[in-house]
Amino acid sequence: MPLFNTHREEGKLTPTVPEMTRFWNGMNRVVDLVLLALAQGRGGEVFVPRLPACLVEVLAEAIAPGVPAEVIGIRPGEKLHEALITVAEARNIAAHDQYFVIRPTFTWWGGPGREGGAGVDDRFSYSSDAAHMLTVEEPRSLSTQLGFIG
C-alpha cells in the first residue's frame, strides 16, 4: 500500500502481476483473533481468520484510479497467491464461521482436544485465489478508513 501510494503520486504504478492475490486484513481483526486464540486455544492450535482477498489489479485501481501501470513481473521467491492452510493440514481443520482452527496432530500437552467446528474435505486448502474477492470499492473504502490512502 505505501509503495502504491508513492507511485500514485509519481503518476505510474508498478504492480508485479495483475492476477496476483493477497488476503485483506485489518488490525482490529488481528487483535480479535489473538484474543480469541488466548481465550479458547487448547495448546498447539493455529487460528486462521476467514479473510477476503483482492487482486493486485483491483487494489491498484482502488488506490490510484486511472493511473497507468507498468507490470514488472513476479519477483524471485514471491508467491502468486497466499496460502494460509495447505491440503496436508486439511484433516486437522475445525471450520467455524469467522475462522479455522488447525488442531495439532498430537495432543502432547495432555489436555482435552477441541470440540466443535465442522470438518473439511480432505482436499481442502485456503488460499487467496479461492477466497471472497473484493471489488474496487471495498478496498478503497477500507483503505481510507484505515489511513492507507491519503
N, C-alpha and C positions, 0 to 999 in steps of 0.2 A: 504494500500500500504506500509506504513512504516513497519508494522508488517511482511508482506510477504518478504520485503527486508531483514529484520533482520533474518527471518527464512531461507531465501535462503542462507545467509552467514553461518548459522549454519548447513545447509545441510538437513533440514527437515521442510516441510510446515505443518501447522495445520489448514486447511480450516474447516469451520463448516459443511456445506453440499454442495456437488458439484453442485446440481441443483438450489442452491440459486442464485438469480439475483440481480443486482444493476444497477441503472442508471449511466451513464458516463457523467460527465460534467467538463468543464474547466473554469478557472477564466475569460477568455475573454468572454465566452458565458454568464456567470453570469452577468458581468458588462453590456454587451449589453442588456440583458433582463431588468435589473434595469433601464437603461437609456430609453428604450422603454416604460416601465411602467410609468416612470416620465413624458415622453413627451405625451403619448397617454392615460394614465389611466383616468378613469372617476369617481373615488371615489368608494371605496368598492369593486373594482375588484381585482382578483388574476390572475397574469400572470404565466403560466406554460409552460416551454420550451418543445419542442419535442426533446427528447434525445434518443440516442442509449443506449442499456443496454448490460450487459455482465454476463455470467455465472461465478460463482466463480471458477469452474474448468478451464475455459478458461483463466481467469485472472491469476490463479496460474501458468498455463503453459506459459503464456506470460512473466511473471516476472521471473520465475525460471524453465526453460525448463529442464525436466529430473530429477528434484529434487523430491525425494519421499515425498508423502503426507500421513498424518495420519488424517483421517476425525474424528473430535471431536464431531460432532453433534450440532444441533441448541441450542443456549443458551436461558435461560428463558427471555421472553419478546422480543426476536428477531423475526423479520418477515422473511419469506422465500422470499417474493418479496416486493419491494417498491410500494406503491400506491400513485400517485400524484393527481388523480381525481377519486372519487367514483361514483357509479351508482346514488346515491342520488343527485349528482351535475350535472348530465347529462343534465337536462332540462335548465340549465343556462349557457351552454357552447357556446362560439363563437370560432369555429376552424379556424385557419389560417395556412399558410404553415409551419411556423417555431415555432409556439406557439399556446397555447389555452388561452382563457380568460374565467374565471369563473365570470359571472356577478352576482351582488348581487340580492337577491330575491326582496328586496325593494330598490327603489332609494330614500333613506332617505335624500340625500343632495339636492334634487330638481332640479338637472341638467339633461341634456339630457342623455338618455340611449345610450348604444353602438350600433352603426350600423356597418354592415359588418361582415364578418366571417360566416362560414357555421354552421348550427345546426348539432347535432349528434343524433344518435339513443338513445332512452330512456334507453337502457340497456348498454350504453357506460361507460367504465371505462378506466383509463390509468394507467397501472402498468408495472413494469419492466419485467414481464414474457411475455408480449404481445408486447413489443417494438422491434425495429430492433436490432437483436443480433450481436454483434461484433465478428469477427473472432480472432484467436490468434494473428495474425499480427497487427491488428488495435490497440488494447490497448498497445501492445509492442511499436509501433511507437509513439503513443500519449504520453505514459508514458515517453519515452526517451525525447521527445520534451519538456514536462512539468517538467522534472527533477525528476520524481518519481522513475525511475530506474537508478541506478548509474553505 
